[in-house]
Structures are given as C-alpha cells and as structure tokens.
Amino acid sequence: MQSIWLISREYAGIAEAGGVKNVSCSLCEGLVRRGTRTMLFIPLYACTVLDAVDSFTELTDYCRIHIAGHDHHVGWARGVMNGVDIVFIISSLFSSRMGVYTYTKEEELRDPSCRRGEGHRETLEMNVLFERAVLEYGVRFPDTVPHMIHCQDAAAALVPVLARRCREYAAVFADTQFVVTIHNAGPGYHHAFDNTETACRLTGLSSDCIAGGINAQSGAVEPFLLCAPYACLTTVSPWYAYEIRNPANQDTGGLSQEFSRRGVRVIGITNGIDIDRYDPEYPEKSLLTYPFSPENKDLDGKYRCRADFIERHRECIQAYDGVEQNGFILEPEPDTVWFSYHGRLVRQKGLFVLASAIEELLPRHPEFRFVINGQGEAVLEERYQYLASRFPGRCLYFRGYHRSLARLCTAVADFLVLPSDFEPCGLEDFIAQLFGSIPIAHATGGLNKIIHGETGYLYHPNTEQKLAAVLAECARRFIGDREFNLEIIAQAAMFVRYTYSWDEVISRKYIPLYRWLYGRTAGQTAEPAESLKANLL
C-alpha cells in the first residue's frame, strides 16, 4: 500500500466541528511520517483557516456536476500542511457556509430561518457534491489515483458506491480499495435520505442500487448501508463495533438491526491520541501554565495550575473570549475533591444524569467541587447555569469553548466524569489520563478502554443514584489512600502513551488493515494480520 486519499468534511486546524477533525488530521500526519503518500480532500468553507497551509494554489481545471436539477461549478485548490497534500473542493455551496455542518449565530442574524446549531438545509446535496468532486479529481488527474481511499463518516460514505456504480468513475478507480469509518451511529449522524425517490434524485444512482440502503425501521436510505457491499466498514473502537451490530441496540435508529440482519462486518480500531499535543511536561504544547509529569507521580505543577484557577475564578468574570462564566469557585474546606466535565452538552453524553447526581451530592458533601465546560442543548445549558447559582463556590459552569480553558478544566480536576449513554470512542478520557485526572465513566462503547481500578473507574447502570454513589466512593478512596491514586494516575498516563499514541495505532492496526485490503485487490486471499483478527466483527 503506497498511497492513500483521506476524505473528510472536517480537519483539525483547517475546518473543525467534532471529533472527526482530530482523527482525520492525526491519521494523515501519522501516515506521512511512515512514508505513505497521503492526500486529504476537504471542502473550502467560509470558515476555513488557511494560516498553516503552505503553497495554497487554485487549479485552472474545473468541472460541472449536475445534482437534482442544479449545475454546480466545481474547482480545486492544492496546498500542504505538515507534509500532508491537501485538495480543497471549491464550490459556492461550501464557500458560503460559516459552519461545517450547521448554521452559525452570524448566519442566523442575517437570515432568521437559518437557526444556529441546525444542520444546513442542503446538507445531503452538499455531501453528494463533495463526494462526486473527489472522484472527478481522479478522472482529471489519474496519476494521483491511490491504492486506498479512506472515507470519514456518513458525509463521505457514498464515495465507494459512486466509484463502483457510476460508469464515469468505475474504470478509473477499479484497482482502488475503500474504507469507511463510522464515527457515530447515533440517529443524528446518519446523513440519511428521507426516501428512495430523494436518494435517486440527489445521487443519480439507480433505484436498484438505492434499494440496498433502505433502513427497514425508518424507511430512510442510509449511506452506511449503501456503502457496505463496496467498502470495508470500520468504527472507532472494538466495543462500539460490537454495540452497533447488536440488534438490541436502540441508539442507532435501526442501523444496528440492519447490520445484524445483513451480517455486515465492522472492524473496530480504537482511536489514538497525539501525545505530543497534550504533553503536560511542556506547557507550550499542553497550553497549561506549569509543567508536571503524572507518569513520574510529579503533580506539583498540576496543583499550581489549580491554585491559579481558583484565584482567577473566585469571582464571576468574563473568563475567556467567547466563554460565559456562571458561578465561581472556592476551596476553603479541607480534603477538597475536584470533579470536572468537558465536552458537548447533549443528551448522548448523559448530562441529565450528571446534573441530578450533582444535586444529590453537593448538599451532603461540601468538600466536593464541580467544574463543567461545554455548550449545546439549551435545556442542558440552563440546567448547569441553575446548578452554578444554587451552589455558589462549589459548582462552576463555563458556557462556550476556548481550547486553553477546556484543557485547564480537565487538568485542575482530580476526576473527570464521563456519564455518556453511548460513546463510540472518547478522547476526553485520554486527555484526562495524560493530565493526571482519573476518569470515571459509564461502561459503554469506547470508554471500556479504561481498565477499572487500574487506569480509571467504570460503572453501570447509568443512573443518577449509581453515579452519585460511585463519585462519593471514589472521593472517599481518593482522600483515604493518596498513594493508591498516584499509582492509578501514573499507570493511566503510561498506558495511554505506550498503547494509544497515533503512531502505535497506525502501525499496529491501520497499516495491517490497508495491506490486507490491498492484497485482496492484487488477488491475494491471505487472512488479515494477527493484530486485526481480534477486531473483526
């Protein structure tokens, strides 16, 4: 396997929305470090940041792509970022968008029908235009066509279908293998077509082909079902691979039942983390104020960060640009125990459970401190604003996002709480472990990579009573046996560094996967590498 294209609607440092951006960036840069010719395809949005992109050049070539009665003038631009060749898809359908998937506050002010946080009305058309524009690039520049195309999530999942079923692309990509990674199979992430007629009209595929993507439960046409015969499906942890094929799973809008009924194979490869971007020994990388080393049980800098945090937020202030502070934080009690949460405020993350647990615990435990950072559903934002006002000095809520603040909120905690109802992989537990904060997580999906009692704590079921009891018990143990907690902190940091760095994940999982798939193109029938067999479901 000598060359690869990675197809993604988002990418860290260029156009950011969710966790897909980190995987796309880390996988591309890791492959480049291994000497693999790697090319990223991404739309050029109004929100695209080109500051770190070198040699940005618009090409003179262009094409017209016809979708559902609309002719789109599409061009391409090339650039390089950290050794990764990048091709930008240029179209007014993307360049007019200030958000990757959803409308922004600015767009809502210009047009009240474009409500902040809602998906673009033309999302499905945008996806198809993007997918066809990638394949058109291969038609015009056939010398760049790779051995492997890796598509990230539903917004890029039709690339293998179009490549195999459209005559204009089939010959060009005949020797290319395809991988499609499912980052989240929750109902809000499917990018599904409402019905067969809409799918045929937008994609240009035949009704016979489209019929293979029908979800029996919803009647929608699913990109993940459509691509299954033409691509290797992966997801972001072995545990989530099992869950999304479990017919009893009610969190995928019927997709799990279809995967199970059809016998669709899904390979689970746990995401890695770029250790170098979070290493707390180097403040210029971690964005924390003081250096410390959890692996060496040296937490002095961590607690100096906390002292500065308390000093800064003992009053209600404007915390950081774009962030609203609700409440304040104090530390007068002895043996104070700090819990934090950072991430999106959405139901999937179990934040109603956490809010109820906080309401139960704080009246009985004045020594507890909770720091919450995130934004999302209005009802959850209001709930945490209420908690910050009800428990002054003990519950602090930051609404909004600022990278330095988000990392600090994790680093100042003794425990990071992750009560997700379902979680495909999870990155916050890795960050917490690198920052010497012990994760406490609901035992679901990729959060099962936490080793209970060794690198963190897992609990089940995900109820407020169970979570409150677990938090109280962890706090009691933390105060009563500091040395035991130092052992967990050190083990967790080393476990992440030596097991889940992206270089390790790419070397032990992705490279064997790509070689196995490309070997099948070359007529080989060898079994997958031993490192992959345990991940095949």
TORVONU-265032 format. One line per field, with one value per residue (C-alpha): residue number from 1; chain; x negated, y, z negated. Coordinates in nm, 3 decimals. Layout:
# TORVONU-265032
n NUM  ...
chain A  ...
X X  ...
Y Y  ...
Z Z  ...
# end
This chain:
# TORVONU-265032
n 1  2  3  4  5  6  7  8  9  10  11  12  13  14  15  16  17  18  19  20  21  22  23  24  25  26  27  28  29  30  31  32  33  34  35  36  37  38  39  40  41  42  43  44  45  46  47  48  49  50  51  52  53  54  55  56  57  58  59  60  61  62  63  64  65  66  67  68  69  70  71  72  73  74  75  76  77  78  79  80  81  82  83  84  85  86  87  88  89  90  91  92  93  94  95  96  97  98  99  100  101  102  103  104  105  106  107  108  109  110  111  112  113  114  115  116  117  118  119  120  121  122  123  124  125  126  127  128  129  130  131  132  133  134  135  136  137  138  139  140  141  142  143  144  145  146  147  148  149  150  151  152  153  154  155  156  157  158  159  160  161  162  163  164  165  166  167  168  169  170  171  172  173  174  175  176  177  178  179  180  181  182  183  184  185  186  187  188  189  190  191  192  193  194  195  196  197  198  199  200  201  202  203  204  205  206  207  208  209  210  211  212  213  214  215  216  217  218  219  220  221  222  223  224  225  226  227  228  229  230  231  232  233  234  235  236  237  238  239  240  241  242  243  244  245  246  247  248  249  250  251  252  253  254  255  256  257  258  259  260  261  262  263  264  265  266  267  268  269  270  271  272  273  274  275  276  277  278  279  280  281  282  283  284  285  286  287  288  289  290  291  292  293  294  295  296  297  298  299  300  301  302  303  304  305  306  307  308  309  310  311  312  313  314  315  316  317  318  319  320  321  322  323  324  325  326  327  328  329  330  331  332  333  334  335  336  337  338  339  340  341  342  343  344  345  346  347  348  349  350  351  352  353  354  355  356  357  358  359  360  361  362  363  364  365  366  367  368  369  370  371  372  373  374  375  376  377  378  379  380  381  382  383  384  385  386  387  388  389  390  391  392  393  394  395  396  397  398  399  400  401  402  403  404  405  406  407  408  409  410  411  412  413  414  415  416  417  418  419  420  421  422  423  424  425  426  427  428  429  430  431  432  433  434  435  436  437  438  439  440  441  442  443  444  445  446  447  448  449  450  451  452  453  454  455  456  457  458  459  460  461  462  463  464  465  466  467  468  469  470  471  472  473  474  475  476  477  478  479  480  481  482  483  484  485  486  487  488  489  490  491  492  493  494  495  496  497  498  499  500  501  502  503  504  505  506  507  508  509  510  511  512  513  514  515  516  517  518  519  520  521  522  523  524  525  526  527  528  529  530  531  532  533  534  535  536  537
chain A  A  A  A  A  A  A  A  A  A  A  A  A  A  A  A  A  A  A  A  A  A  A  A  A  A  A  A  A  A  A  A  A  A  A  A  A  A  A  A  A  A  A  A  A  A  A  A  A  A  A  A  A  A  A  A  A  A  A  A  A  A  A  A  A  A  A  A  A  A  A  A  A  A  A  A  A  A  A  A  A  A  A  A  A  A  A  A  A  A  A  A  A  A  A  A  A  A  A  A  A  A  A  A  A  A  A  A  A  A  A  A  A  A  A  A  A  A  A  A  A  A  A  A  A  A  A  A  A  A  A  A  A  A  A  A  A  A  A  A  A  A  A  A  A  A  A  A  A  A  A  A  A  A  A  A  A  A  A  A  A  A  A  A  A  A  A  A  A  A  A  A  A  A  A  A  A  A  A  A  A  A  A  A  A  A  A  A  A  A  A  A  A  A  A  A  A  A  A  A  A  A  A  A  A  A  A  A  A  A  A  A  A  A  A  A  A  A  A  A  A  A  A  A  A  A  A  A  A  A  A  A  A  A  A  A  A  A  A  A  A  A  A  A  A  A  A  A  A  A  A  A  A  A  A  A  A  A  A  A  A  A  A  A  A  A  A  A  A  A  A  A  A  A  A  A  A  A  A  A  A  A  A  A  A  A  A  A  A  A  A  A  A  A  A  A  A  A  A  A  A  A  A  A  A  A  A  A  A  A  A  A  A  A  A  A  A  A  A  A  A  A  A  A  A  A  A  A  A  A  A  A  A  A  A  A  A  A  A  A  A  A  A  A  A  A  A  A  A  A  A  A  A  A  A  A  A  A  A  A  A  A  A  A  A  A  A  A  A  A  A  A  A  A  A  A  A  A  A  A  A  A  A  A  A  A  A  A  A  A  A  A  A  A  A  A  A  A  A  A  A  A  A  A  A  A  A  A  A  A  A  A  A  A  A  A  A  A  A  A  A  A  A  A  A  A  A  A  A  A  A  A  A  A  A  A  A  A  A  A  A  A  A  A  A  A  A  A  A  A  A  A  A  A  A  A  A  A  A  A  A  A  A  A  A  A  A  A  A  A  A  A  A  A  A  A  A  A  A  A  A  A  A  A  A  A  A  A  A  A  A  A  A  A  A  A  A  A  A  A  A  A  A  A  A  A  A  A  A  A  A  A  A  A  A  A  A  A  A  A  A  A  A  A  A  A  A  A  A  A  A  A  A  A  A  A  A
X 0.000  -0.185  0.071  0.395  0.665  0.848  1.193  1.337  1.571  1.353  0.986  0.805  0.655  0.848  1.222  1.333  1.663  1.643  1.407  1.371  1.133  0.878  0.887  0.854  0.558  0.375  0.421  0.296  -0.007  -0.090  -0.078  -0.305  -0.557  -0.560  -0.640  -0.293  -0.183  0.122  0.374  0.665  0.983  1.197  1.439  1.333  1.578  1.620  1.485  1.178  0.850  0.554  0.292  0.096  0.145  -0.159  -0.162  0.213  0.285  0.615  0.611  0.731  0.916  1.281  1.593  1.970  2.154  2.527  2.729  3.107  3.158  2.871  2.546  2.257  1.936  1.664  1.291  0.998  0.708  0.396  0.187  -0.040  -0.012  -0.263  -0.361  -0.002  0.106  0.447  0.703  0.978  1.312  1.425  1.796  2.030  2.235  1.947  1.776  2.095  2.106  1.964  2.000  1.901  2.236  2.460  2.564  2.379  2.503  2.387  2.587  2.896  2.863  2.855  3.140  3.358  3.464  3.103  3.123  2.796  2.697  2.935  2.799  2.776  3.090  2.875  2.666  2.739  2.673  2.350  2.239  2.307  2.136  1.832  1.818  1.852  1.597  1.341  1.396  1.391  1.047  0.930  1.078  0.886  0.565  0.549  0.182  0.289  0.547  0.443  0.437  0.667  0.943  1.044  1.377  1.463  1.823  2.158  2.087  1.825  1.966  2.106  1.763  1.714  2.072  2.036  1.689  1.818  2.165  2.108  1.961  1.762  1.565  1.558  1.257  1.052  1.089  1.102  0.785  0.866  0.991  1.221  1.256  1.547  1.516  1.832  1.754  2.104  2.410  2.648  2.964  2.840  2.528  2.659  2.693  2.968  3.204  3.571  3.682  3.580  3.701  3.490  3.184  3.214  3.269  2.968  2.718  2.808  2.788  3.042  3.339  3.200  2.878  3.058  3.283  2.979  2.959  3.313  3.343  3.645  3.720  3.723  3.766  3.470  3.183  2.863  2.516  2.361  2.587  2.532  2.154  2.130  2.101  1.827  1.610  1.460  1.657  1.466  1.554  1.359  1.336  1.394  1.659  1.857  1.821  1.998  2.264  2.362  2.408  2.614  2.981  3.088  2.920  3.184  2.938  2.879  3.221  3.249  2.898  2.783  3.073  2.987  2.618  2.710  2.969  2.736  2.429  2.229  1.872  1.740  1.378  1.326  0.999  0.969  0.868  0.530  0.420  0.135  -0.061  -0.290  0.002  0.104  -0.219  -0.193  -0.571  -0.575  -0.336  -0.383  -0.220  0.033  0.138  0.125  -0.061  -0.300  -0.475  -0.416  -0.458  -0.182  -0.394  -0.656  -0.396  -0.506  -0.183  -0.317  -0.255  0.098  0.187  0.020  0.250  0.542  0.431  0.416  0.755  0.912  0.758  0.889  1.240  1.323  1.542  1.777  1.573  1.560  1.342  1.206  1.306  1.632  1.690  1.950  1.871  2.158  2.084  1.745  1.518  1.365  1.158  1.194  1.275  1.002  0.963  1.145  1.213  1.250  1.467  1.491  1.666  1.567  1.749  2.071  2.384  2.611  2.828  2.594  2.332  2.553  2.554  2.900  2.767  2.465  2.676  2.904  2.602  2.455  2.784  2.781  2.415  2.340  2.584  2.414  2.054  1.940  1.586  1.681  1.615  1.764  1.631  1.840  1.731  1.935  2.224  2.507  2.874  3.039  3.217  2.884  2.709  2.989  2.965  2.595  2.645  2.900  2.659  2.387  2.625  2.764  2.421  2.203  1.834  1.877  2.016  1.873  2.009  1.838  2.066  1.868  1.537  1.180  0.906  0.680  0.972  1.106  0.771  0.735  1.079  0.964  0.618  0.732  0.961  0.891  1.154  1.307  1.669  1.790  2.151  2.225  2.528  2.325  1.977  1.813  1.457  1.396  1.096  1.153  1.059  0.719  0.662  0.760  0.520  0.235  0.318  0.325  0.706  0.867  1.161  1.489  1.701  2.017  1.909  2.021  1.857  1.502  1.500  1.445  1.079  1.048  0.923  1.137  0.931  0.606  0.638  0.972  1.317  1.618  1.976  2.311  2.605  2.607  2.844  2.808  2.814  2.537  2.324  2.365  2.263  1.958  1.841  1.877  1.686  1.408  1.374  1.359  1.086  0.900  0.883  0.808  0.532  0.338  0.060  0.305  0.441  0.090  0.038  0.356  0.253  -0.094  0.035  0.302  0.061  -0.187  0.092  0.213  -0.137  -0.253  0.071  0.278  0.039  0.141  -0.190  -0.119  0.240  0.139  -0.150  0.039  0.387  0.430  0.125  0.211  0.572  0.472  0.222  0.479  0.739  0.498  0.368  0.720  0.712  0.387  0.555  0.420  0.651  0.442  0.611  0.592  0.291  0.299  0.319  0.655  0.826  0.946  1.107  1.306  1.679
Y 0.000  0.306  0.588  0.687  0.952  1.051  1.208  1.424  1.720  1.844  1.855  1.992  2.334  2.389  2.337  2.200  2.065  1.736  1.452  1.356  1.650  1.501  1.152  1.284  1.504  1.253  0.967  1.176  1.311  0.968  0.806  1.075  1.006  0.644  0.747  0.688  0.930  1.088  1.331  1.486  1.606  1.866  2.141  2.506  2.676  3.039  2.928  2.751  2.856  2.857  3.005  2.679  2.570  2.622  2.668  2.722  2.732  2.726  2.499  2.616  2.287  2.277  2.072  2.096  1.850  1.808  1.725  1.721  1.983  2.207  2.259  2.323  2.484  2.297  2.362  2.250  2.406  2.240  2.304  2.132  2.120  1.929  1.715  1.625  1.714  1.879  1.921  2.174  2.134  2.479  2.546  2.827  2.566  2.535  2.874  3.043  2.832  2.969  2.632  2.284  2.115  2.370  2.734  2.983  3.273  3.515  3.331  3.336  3.713  3.754  3.508  3.405  3.088  2.965  2.881  2.850  2.488  2.340  2.147  2.309  2.266  2.146  1.902  1.597  1.787  1.920  1.566  1.430  1.728  1.676  1.302  1.345  1.628  1.396  1.132  1.392  1.495  1.139  1.146  1.466  1.368  0.988  0.974  1.069  0.789  0.596  0.234  0.315  0.570  0.615  0.794  0.953  0.914  0.931  1.262  1.085  0.730  0.735  0.771  0.393  0.347  0.617  0.489  0.136  0.205  0.510  0.435  0.759  0.654  0.273  0.223  0.500  0.351  -0.017  -0.100  0.117  -0.027  0.165  0.202  0.386  0.471  0.515  0.774  0.785  0.578  0.783  0.893  1.249  1.142  0.923  1.187  0.962  1.036  1.050  0.808  0.624  0.900  1.165  0.937  0.861  1.225  1.353  1.075  0.982  0.614  0.361  0.260  -0.097  0.030  0.264  -0.020  -0.174  0.119  0.117  0.107  -0.113  0.063  0.421  0.380  0.614  0.538  0.506  0.585  0.329  0.055  0.163  0.151  -0.179  -0.401  -0.180  -0.087  -0.219  -0.068  0.029  0.214  0.384  0.107  -0.271  -0.221  0.017  -0.224  -0.484  -0.240  -0.114  -0.472  -0.571  -0.599  -0.499  -0.158  0.117  0.406  0.379  0.440  0.086  0.072  -0.194  -0.418  -0.384  -0.456  -0.765  -0.891  -0.847  -0.985  -0.669  -0.694  -0.398  -0.366  -0.174  0.019  0.242  0.599  0.717  1.048  1.281  1.269  1.549  1.796  1.739  1.651  1.828  1.836  2.106  2.399  2.528  2.204  2.135  2.503  2.465  2.720  2.489  2.163  1.835  1.462  1.218  0.923  1.017  1.100  1.463  1.666  1.987  2.180  2.040  2.180  2.511  2.528  2.468  2.744  2.991  2.867  2.931  3.276  3.371  3.229  3.308  3.583  3.592  3.736  3.713  3.404  3.379  3.510  3.351  3.189  3.288  3.213  3.106  3.095  3.096  2.852  2.845  2.594  2.661  2.304  2.050  1.747  1.909  1.671  1.815  1.667  1.807  1.751  1.896  1.833  1.892  1.944  1.693  1.408  1.142  1.250  1.158  1.511  1.495  1.204  1.409  1.714  1.506  1.343  1.687  1.798  1.490  1.513  1.879  1.924  1.629  1.689  2.050  1.936  1.849  2.086  2.053  2.234  2.198  2.331  2.299  2.418  2.254  2.194  2.497  2.291  2.148  2.484  2.625  2.328  2.388  2.763  2.685  2.450  2.717  2.966  2.713  2.600  2.915  2.848  2.475  2.447  2.645  2.631  2.773  2.805  2.813  2.682  2.802  2.545  2.658  2.680  2.339  2.177  2.364  2.250  1.890  1.940  2.103  1.810  1.501  1.312  1.359  1.238  1.082  0.964  0.909  0.699  0.574  0.671  0.537  0.601  0.904  1.134  1.317  1.014  1.005  1.376  1.336  1.046  1.244  1.534  1.321  1.333  0.994  0.919  0.789  0.666  0.479  0.140  0.191  0.180  0.308  0.418  0.049  0.106  0.236  -0.051  -0.046  0.008  0.043  0.339  0.477  0.362  0.224  0.197  0.060  0.122  0.487  0.626  0.931  0.712  0.486  0.777  0.967  0.658  0.598  0.959  0.953  0.624  0.743  1.062  0.862  0.639  0.938  1.110  0.789  0.645  0.909  0.666  0.427  0.712  0.815  0.460  0.482  0.824  0.700  0.377  0.559  0.812  0.540  0.320  0.596  0.695  0.346  0.189  0.462  0.707  0.753  0.614  0.291  0.267  0.332  0.084  -0.197  -0.154  0.070  -0.033  -0.406  -0.328  -0.135  -0.404  -0.678  -0.494  -0.402  -0.758  -0.870  -0.634  -0.795  -1.136  -1.245  -1.433  -1.417  -1.386  -1.048  -0.979  -1.119  -0.766  -0.723  -1.054  -0.965  -0.652  -0.827  -0.847
Z 0.000  0.129  0.149  -0.018  0.008  -0.307  -0.254  -0.532  -0.575  -0.865  -0.965  -1.270  -1.211  -0.886  -0.942  -1.278  -1.406  -1.602  -1.680  -1.313  -1.269  -1.512  -1.364  -1.009  -1.094  -1.313  -1.067  -0.774  -0.957  -1.102  -0.758  -0.618  -0.897  -0.781  -0.426  -0.279  -0.006  -0.168  -0.021  -0.212  -0.038  -0.214  -0.106  -0.116  -0.354  -0.454  -0.793  -0.652  -0.815  -0.577  -0.812  -0.841  -0.478  -0.258  0.121  0.150  0.523  0.712  1.015  1.356  1.411  1.317  1.387  1.375  1.155  1.206  0.893  0.876  1.144  1.029  1.217  0.978  1.097  0.905  0.888  0.679  0.491  0.358  0.052  -0.201  -0.580  -0.795  -0.498  -0.404  -0.050  -0.068  0.208  0.138  0.316  0.433  0.483  0.379  0.195  -0.054  -0.035  -0.158  -0.478  -0.803  -0.980  -0.865  -0.924  -1.096  -1.079  -1.297  -1.506  -1.235  -0.969  -1.191  -1.234  -0.856  -0.797  -1.096  -0.912  -0.941  -1.310  -1.498  -1.555  -1.297  -1.002  -0.661  -0.452  -0.161  -0.368  -0.151  0.171  0.021  -0.065  0.284  0.446  0.225  0.297  0.673  0.678  0.515  0.784  1.062  0.940  1.003  1.353  1.437  1.258  1.298  1.199  0.844  0.803  0.490  0.381  0.088  0.020  -0.344  -0.392  -0.727  -0.846  -0.666  -0.491  -0.276  -0.277  0.079  0.241  0.281  0.407  0.672  0.768  0.826  0.969  1.193  1.537  1.547  1.236  1.238  1.465  1.303  0.954  1.050  0.854  0.551  0.223  -0.011  -0.387  -0.551  -0.921  -1.130  -1.395  -1.545  -1.452  -1.665  -1.478  -1.435  -1.245  -0.961  -0.684  -0.552  -0.263  -0.362  -0.094  0.224  0.458  0.282  0.279  0.652  0.740  0.544  0.609  0.966  0.868  0.989  0.776  0.766  0.611  0.371  0.252  0.084  -0.155  -0.293  -0.671  -0.741  -1.068  -0.937  -0.563  -0.513  -0.274  -0.476  -0.335  -0.569  -0.432  -0.072  -0.101  -0.291  0.023  0.170  -0.128  -0.448  -0.737  -1.048  -1.363  -1.637  -1.898  -1.913  -2.183  -1.965  -1.670  -1.884  -2.001  -1.656  -1.536  -1.839  -1.731  -2.083  -2.044  -2.044  -2.000  -1.623  -1.471  -1.333  -1.183  -1.431  -1.339  -0.969  -1.026  -1.228  -0.980  -0.683  -0.858  -0.789  -0.915  -1.114  -1.226  -1.549  -1.577  -1.881  -1.802  -1.918  -2.060  -1.963  -2.287  -2.173  -2.155  -2.517  -2.699  -3.039  -3.078  -2.807  -2.870  -2.516  -2.397  -2.674  -2.697  -3.076  -3.288  -3.474  -3.377  -3.560  -3.498  -3.601  -3.483  -3.742  -4.009  -3.994  -4.025  -4.175  -3.853  -3.831  -4.172  -4.091  -3.789  -4.024  -4.261  -3.973  -3.851  -4.193  -4.214  -3.872  -3.911  -4.273  -4.126  -3.828  -3.540  -3.164  -3.160  -2.806  -2.466  -2.360  -2.702  -2.960  -3.325  -3.550  -3.922  -4.091  -4.273  -4.622  -4.820  -5.195  -5.309  -5.390  -5.163  -4.873  -4.581  -4.231  -3.953  -3.602  -3.273  -2.937  -2.611  -2.423  -2.632  -2.457  -2.579  -2.443  -2.697  -2.995  -3.132  -3.285  -3.491  -3.599  -3.684  -3.908  -4.075  -4.148  -4.306  -4.526  -4.629  -4.700  -4.991  -5.165  -5.057  -5.098  -5.013  -4.652  -4.361  -4.013  -3.705  -3.387  -3.048  -2.729  -2.519  -2.329  -2.403  -2.562  -2.830  -2.949  -2.942  -3.159  -3.397  -3.464  -3.492  -3.763  -3.945  -3.941  -4.103  -4.353  -4.479  -4.482  -4.527  -4.465  -4.111  -3.820  -3.465  -3.157  -2.855  -2.532  -2.411  -2.440  -2.391  -2.676  -2.919  -2.815  -2.887  -3.216  -3.335  -3.286  -3.435  -3.762  -3.846  -4.049  -3.847  -3.502  -3.487  -3.160  -3.201  -2.829  -2.744  -2.446  -2.332  -2.014  -2.135  -2.354  -2.358  -2.684  -2.893  -2.718  -2.783  -3.148  -3.193  -3.037  -3.271  -3.587  -3.626  -3.687  -3.454  -3.597  -3.308  -3.224  -3.086  -2.727  -2.386  -2.365  -2.728  -2.806  -2.715  -3.072  -3.288  -3.602  -3.914  -3.719  -3.480  -3.599  -3.706  -3.519  -3.642  -3.530  -3.508  -3.408  -3.671  -3.892  -4.205  -4.076  -3.955  -4.283  -4.480  -4.258  -4.283  -4.661  -4.685  -4.455  -4.660  -4.984  -4.842  -4.698  -5.037  -5.228  -5.009  -4.819  -4.725  -4.558  -4.349  -4.249  -4.121  -3.909  -3.779  -3.677  -3.522  -3.325  -3.177  -3.075  -2.935  -2.704  -2.595  -2.505  -2.383  -2.224  -2.063  -1.700  -1.578  -1.766  -1.640  -1.280  -1.292  -1.468  -1.320  -1.018  -0.816  -0.852  -0.754  -0.443  -0.338  -0.385  -0.180  0.096  0.104  0.194  0.494  0.606  0.596  0.261  0.025  -0.290  -0.626  -0.799  -1.016  -1.369  -1.508  -1.333  -1.395  -1.743  -1.598  -1.323  -1.396
# end
